Structure formats: C-alpha cells, structure tokens
Amino acid sequence: MREVSTPILIPLREKCQDANRPSGFDDSSGFTVPTLRGIWDTFPLLVSGAAGLQAVGPEPVFTTCTPGSAGCCSQLKSPLNPSGVNVPPQHLAVSTKDALRAVLTPPLAVPGTGHGAAQSLSPSDLNALIVYLKSL
C-alpha cells in the first residue's frame, strides 16, 4: 500500500466521513496502487472522486463534534433524531471532464507526493504525459 496524500473523502458532507486510511497487514497505510490500464475510461478518479466531482450547496453546520462516521452525522436530522440539524440540499456535480489532468495539477497534486511530481513538468511535457496515460 502507498500513501500519496490524495483526498480519500468524497467531497460531500466530509465531517460525516471516516478519514482513517486503511492499514495493511504490514502496518502500511494508504491504498494499493491502481492500474493505469484503461485510465482514459475511468471517471471520476481517486478513491474519493475528488478528481472530477465537487459538492454543490452548503455543508451542514454542526455544533462541536468529532468528525468521523459516528461523530457529526449523529447530529443530522433523521427518523432516529427528529430534532437534529436539517440536512442542507447538497449534491455532487461534475467539476471537470479532464479528471486525469486534475489529479496531476494542484490542488490535488500535493508537492512531495507521487502525484505532485508532475508539478515540475513543463506544460508541453504534462500534456505529453496525459496523452501517454490515455494511450494505455
């Protein structure tokens, strides 16, 4: 498993999600390296969908809570919590049709990580890399 510091949360009600990265049998954390074969036919990219999708609408406003799967979500209005915080009308929308370029450029490409290495490429070299990846 590799840790490349890319987002793992889907960009929707992030305080309700568990941000713990999986652990491997050897105490490594992160995710297995995905195949690049057929990357041209994959959308959105990243485990979170952060490369291609964005949240539209306001995030819920919580009182003090611990982010995670059982933290803030327990404050949302539901049949089990009828007096909870109303869930705002929020949904995911396509933010870019070029998710591959989004993975290789900021803010998703973080300096010092696997995806961040592409930041040192010239624009023409970045285009050549994307064309190569799409040819796999």
Number of C-alpha atoms within 10 A of each C-alpha: 15 12 14 16 16 21 16 19 20 18 20 21 19 19 22 21 19 14 14 11 13 12 12 13 7 7 8 13 15 17 16 11 10 9 8 12 12 11 16 16 8 12 16 19 17 20 14 16 19 24 28 22 22 17 18 15 12 13 16 21 15 15 9 9 14 13 16 16 14 14 15 22 23 16 22 20 14 14 8 9 11 11 11 15 18 13 16 13 10 14 14 15 11 16 16 14 13 15 22 21 19 18 21 22 17 14 12 18 22 19 16 11 13 15 18 20 14 21 16 10 13 10 11 9 12 17 13 13 16 16 12 10 15 15 12 11
